[in-house]
């Protein structure tokens, strides 16, 4: 089973999606007997590759976000500790 074949969500695989959909239109009965299987295999490979690229990009983005949050937390902790030391002096 594959995800919905919307071209705007799968830009890397758009060409294969179009070929696969055309195959289903051109072979309405044959698609049930393996007529489009080669394209399906290509599509599955492309989706896996696309997912890998997205996963890597998301991971990099999450590392940047975590670093920004750490810096913000450190800055906030420093400010709050300075405020507490001024209040008791």
N, C-alpha and C positions, 0 to 999 in steps of 0.2 A: 504494500500500500504506500502511496506517496502523498505528500501534502497537496493542498489545492494548487492547481497549475495556473496561477496568476502570474503573468509576465512581469508586472511591476514589482513583485516581491522576489522574483528569482532572475535578476538581470544576468547573472553568469550563465544561466541555463536556458535563456529565452529561445535560442535557436533550436535546441533539442526539444523543448516543449512544443514549439510550433510544428516540428517534424512529427513528433509523437501524436499530437492532436490531428494532424493531416492524415497520418496513417490510420487512425481510428475512423476518420470520415471516409477515407478511400477503401477501407476494408471492414465494413460493418460486421460481417460474419467472421472473416479471417482473423480479426483481432482476438477472438476466443480460442483460436487454434494456433497461436504463436506467431502470427504474421508481423506483429509489432514488438516482439520480445527483445530483439537486438536494441531497438530504440529505448525500450524500458530499462534495459541494463545500463545503457549510456546515461539515461536520465537519473537513475539511482546513484551512479558514480558521481555525476555532476552535483547532485544534491548533497552527497557526503562531502565532496570537496568544498562546496559552498558553505556548508555548516562548519567545517573545520576553519575556514577563513574567518567566518563571523565569530566563532568561539574565540579564536586568537585575538581578534580586534576587541571583543568585549572584555577579555581578560586584561589586555593592556589598558583599556579604559578604566577598568575597576582598580588596577594598580595605581593609576594616576589619581583617582578619586580617593582611595585610601590614604595616599600620601598627603593630599590636600587636607583631608580630615585630621590626620595626625598633626600636621603643622598648625591647623586651626585650634585643635585641642591643646597643644603645647602653648600656643600664644594665649589662649583663654586661661589656662592654669597659671601662667606667669603673671598675667594681669590680676587675677583674683588673689594670688599670693602677695603681690605688691600692695593691693588695696587693703588686705587684712593686716599687713605689717605697718601701714601708715595709720590705720585706725587705732592701734595699740601703743603708739609712740608718743 
